[in-house]
Amino acid sequence: MTEDHQQIDIAAIGTPTSHIPPESGLMGRMVDRISYVFAAGIVISAAVLLYEVFMRYLLNSPTIWAHETTVFLCGLAFTFGGLYCTSRNSHIRVVLIYDVLPAGTRRIFDIVISVISAVASGFFAYAAWHMVTRAVWTPSGDIRLETTGSAWSPPTPALIKIFIFVVMILLVVQFLILAVNYARRAKG
């Protein structure tokens, strides 16, 4: 193996592919730490599915909770994934124009994109609030969490809608933090 290949291999093993940019601030670092909980949720959902396959096909005793549990855990993880990608500044973007811009213009684009994304996330949070009100409260004002309606009937639809609402609010905050920090960097 040549020296160049060894350096590439060491770089691939020794350095992470992405990091928390300083513009994400404390919130970005907190999101990064919490992300391990949601990653564990994916592993737990895989274990639950393996358990279900074992119970259903080997012991002929299927569960009533495995499918809904995995859908809930994966739904939480994928919803959190948007916030996670934003905090790492690794969300999907079209770079056809962005990559050819000078550094100063890129900073302006970063600020504008962050503000627009915060506004869009705010609209989604508003829509999510309407979902939460229907999923948590009855028309008479009593609290009753929406359930799946299955034999097990857990309140996971209401819980996931509440989680989406919270994540949308956190996305607004994270995008505003990014916009402010990009603006500070542009001045400095």
Buried (B, 14 or more C-beta within 10 A) or exposed (E): EEEEEEEEEEEEEEEEEEEBBEBBBEBBEBBBEBBEEBBEBBEBBEEBBEEBEEBEEEEEEEBEBBBBBBBBBBBBBEBBBBBBBBBBBEBEEEEEEEEEEEEEEBBEBBBEBBBEBBEBBBEBBEEBBEBBEEBBBEEEEEEEBBBBEEEBEBBBBBBBBBBBBBBBBBBBBBBBBBBBBBBEEBEE
